[in-house]
Amino acid sequence: MEPQNIRDKKDVAVEEKVHLIVFKLGDEEYGVRIDQVKEVTITPEITRMPKTPSFIKGVSNIRGDIIAIMDLEERFRIERPSGWHAQHTYTLVMEAKEFTMGFIVREVPQSLTLPVSSIDKAPSFIQDININENFIEGIGKYDDRLIIVLDIYKILTSDEISQLKS
């Protein structure tokens, strides 16, 4: 007969966790799954490109790769807090199948692990308003903070992706 305490340990379900990179846009906190982020770097010099949407700031050389840099605050039409002056911004580099993209964020991104059960689906009326923009994966609760969890792969529309590739 096996000892009681060993069997009890097997019966305890381990709660699934999600590891996020958390950053601020405007006054709100946002997060993306860590496996969607290739690296975090101080934003390098950006070269403006003609005929790109205003939220595409241009291209940068990051470790020998030329990648497009997007301003997420501008993409989401989020106002920057008053009195904020850019000294350093940070870029989250993500790699999708078709493209690599950098996303500018203002503060040093932090990593955070949340139980999956603490992430709620976004309210349905928000999903309905943004019918083509299903990039909000959910709302994470951590202590008294709310963190909007993004699916970084869904931030660009297929038209924007093809425009960037050309």
LINJOHU-V505372 format. One record per backbone hydrogen bond with DSSP energy under -1.0 kcal/mol. NH is the residue of the N-H (numbers start at 1). CO is the residue of the C=O. Records with the same first field share a line. If there is no record, write none. Layout:
# LINJOHU-V505372
NH=CO ; CO
This chain:
# LINJOHU-V505372
7=3
8=4
9=5
10=6
11=7
12=8
18=114
20=112
21=32
22=110
23=30
25=28
28=25
30=23
31=148
32=21
34=19
36=33
37=34
38=93
39=93
41=91
43=89
47=59
56=53
57=69
59=47
60=67
62=65
65=62
67=60
69=58
70=102
71=55
75=71
76=72
78=73
84=81
90=105
91=41
92=103
93=39
94=101
96=99
101=94
102=68
103=92
104=70
105=90
110=22
112=20
114=18
116=16
118=115
119=116
120=139
126=123
127=123
128=124
129=125
130=126
133=130
137=149
138=149
139=120
140=147
141=118
142=145
145=142
147=140
148=29
149=138
150=31
151=135
154=151
155=152
161=157
162=158
163=159
164=160
165=161
166=162
